[in-house]
């Protein structure tokens, strides 16, 4: 149930701007949990849910992340930094967990077998890229959840991926959807500059 501080989906999309300066106000645990619960509901093909979220709030580690992000100040100054990765190898190791509990046991086993056969026919790199397409959906849900609950963010891919993997002890096969510094905005950001619909939409 939305509360008084929540924005509608339309308002969240229309008011979202990339913010690179944040106040020092921390994100309360209740609000953080609400953001994460909303992201948890993101859809994925076969319900595989390959996304894994690492939320960095400890100052020293945030500063190291800032260094790995080539000194971009929004990383160290935001009260929380979400690092969103895809881990298809973890998915494959736990395929039964992705099958809906209402499905009969015999069919569950068949589903697991079919999924294992499909993904084992790919290389680690190929299934990693497949999982990343699904994780990008969750990354979008994350940005909207953040905005809808009154916070701001800036999506980032400008960082040394190997250094971030080392800092967070991430597996080598992990794929990054991005880093998302999150907090209360200290400025308004730039107005939207987007293509007109005629540029991006074709009706058939």
C-alpha positions in Angstrom: 0.0 0.0 0.0 1.5 3.4 -1.0 2.0 5.9 1.7 1.9 9.7 1.6 5.5 10.0 0.5 5.2 7.6 -2.4 5.0 8.8 -5.9 2.8 7.2 -8.6 4.6 5.3 -11.3 3.9 8.2 -13.7 5.3 10.8 -11.2 8.4 8.7 -10.5 9.2 8.4 -14.2 8.5 12.1 -15.0 10.5 13.4 -12.0 13.5 11.1 -12.2 16.8 12.8 -13.1 20.4 11.6 -12.7 21.7 13.2 -9.5 25.4 13.5 -8.7 25.2 15.4 -5.4 23.5 13.9 -2.4 22.9 15.1 1.1 24.4 13.2 4.0 21.0 12.0 5.2 21.1 8.2 5.6 18.4 5.9 4.2 16.4 4.5 7.1 16.4 0.7 7.4 12.6 0.6 6.8 12.9 2.5 3.6 15.9 0.5 2.4 13.9 -2.7 3.1 10.9 -1.3 1.1 13.2 -0.5 -1.9 14.7 -4.0 -1.8 11.3 -5.7 -1.5 10.0 -3.9 -4.6 13.1 -4.9 -6.6 12.6 -8.5 -5.5 9.3 -8.5 -7.4 11.0 -7.8 -10.8 10.0 -10.2 -13.5 12.4 -12.5 -15.4 12.2 -15.2 -18.0 11.5 -18.6 -16.4 11.5 -16.8 -13.1 15.2 -17.3 -12.9 15.9 -14.1 -11.0 19.6 -13.9 -11.8 20.2 -10.5 -10.1 22.2 -10.1 -6.9 22.3 -6.8 -5.1 25.2 -5.6 -3.0 24.4 -2.5 -0.9 27.4 -0.6 0.2 26.8 1.8 3.1 30.2 1.6 5.0 32.2 4.7 4.4 35.6 3.2 3.9 34.3 0.7 1.3 32.3 3.5 -0.4 35.5 5.5 -0.7 37.3 2.5 -2.3 34.4 2.1 -4.7 34.8 5.8 -5.6 38.4 5.2 -6.4 37.3 2.2 -8.6 34.8 4.5 -10.3 37.7 6.8 -11.4 37.1 9.3 -8.6 33.4 10.1 -9.3 32.3 11.8 -6.1 28.7 10.7 -6.2 29.9 7.2 -5.3 31.6 8.2 -2.0 29.1 10.8 -1.0 25.8 8.9 -1.5 24.5 7.3 1.7 24.1 4.0 -0.1 25.5 2.5 -3.3 23.8 -0.4 -5.0 26.0 -2.7 -7.0 23.8 -4.8 -9.2 25.2 -8.0 -10.8 23.9 -11.0 -12.6 25.1 -14.4 -11.5 23.8 -17.2 -13.8 26.2 -19.8 -12.3 24.5 -19.4 -9.0 21.1 -19.7 -10.7 22.2 -23.0 -12.4 23.5 -24.4 -9.1 20.0 -23.8 -7.6 17.5 -24.3 -10.4 14.9 -26.1 -8.3 14.5 -22.9 -6.2 13.2 -21.0 -9.2 10.3 -23.4 -9.9 6.9 -22.2 -8.6 5.9 -24.4 -5.6 2.4 -24.9 -7.0 3.9 -27.0 -9.9 3.6 -30.8 -9.4 6.8 -32.5 -8.4 7.1 -34.5 -11.7 6.7 -31.4 -13.8 9.2 -29.5 -11.5 11.8 -32.1 -12.2 11.1 -31.9 -15.9 11.4 -28.1 -15.8 14.7 -28.2 -14.0 16.1 -30.8 -16.5 15.0 -28.7 -19.5 16.5 -25.5 -18.1 19.7 -27.2 -17.2 20.0 -28.7 -20.7 19.3 -25.3 -22.3 21.8 -23.3 -20.3 24.5 -26.0 -20.2 24.5 -25.8 -24.0 25.8 -22.2 -23.6 29.2 -21.0 -22.6 29.6 -19.3 -19.3 30.0 -16.0 -21.2 26.8 -16.6 -23.3 24.6 -17.4 -20.3 26.1 -14.6 -18.4 25.0 -12.2 -21.1 21.6 -13.8 -21.2 21.3 -13.3 -17.4 22.4 -9.7 -17.8 19.4 -8.9 -20.0 17.1 -10.1 -17.2 19.1 -8.3 -14.5 18.7 -5.0 -16.4 15.0 -5.3 -15.8 15.6 -5.4 -12.1 18.0 -2.4 -12.4 15.2 -0.4 -13.9 12.8 -1.5 -11.2 15.4 -0.4 -8.7 15.6 3.1 -10.1 11.9 3.5 -10.1 11.5 2.1 -6.5 14.2 4.6 -5.4 12.5 7.5 -7.1 9.0 6.5 -6.0 10.0 6.5 -2.4 11.5 10.0 -2.5 15.1 9.3 -3.2 17.4 10.0 -6.1 20.0 8.1 -8.0 22.4 8.0 -10.9 23.0 4.8 -13.0 26.7 4.2 -13.7 28.8 1.9 -15.8 32.0 4.0 -15.6 34.1 2.0 -13.2 36.9 -0.6 -13.1 34.9 -3.8 -13.1 37.8 -6.0 -12.0 38.5 -3.7 -9.0 34.9 -3.7 -7.9 34.8 -7.5 -8.1 37.8 -7.6 -5.8 36.4 -5.1 -3.4 33.1 -7.0 -3.0 34.5 -10.5 -3.5 32.3 -11.1 -6.5 32.8 -14.1 -8.7 34.8 -13.7 -11.9 31.8 -14.7 -14.1 29.5 -12.0 -12.6 28.1 -9.5 -15.1 27.4 -5.9 -14.0 24.1 -4.2 -14.7 25.6 -1.1 -13.0 26.3 0.8 -9.9 23.6 3.1 -8.5 24.4 5.7 -5.9 21.3 6.5 -3.9 20.3 9.3 -1.5 18.4 12.5 -1.0 19.2 14.9 -3.9 21.4 18.0 -3.1 20.6 19.5 -6.4 17.9 19.2 -9.1 20.0 17.7 -11.9 19.5 18.6 -15.6 16.1 18.8 -17.3 15.2 15.9 -19.5 16.6 15.9 -23.0 15.0 13.0 -24.9 14.2 12.1 -28.5 10.7 12.8 -29.8 8.5 9.7 -30.1 8.8 9.9 -33.9 12.5 9.1 -33.5 12.1 6.0 -31.3 8.7 4.6 -32.1 7.5 2.7 -35.2 4.0 1.4 -35.5 3.4 -1.7 -37.7 
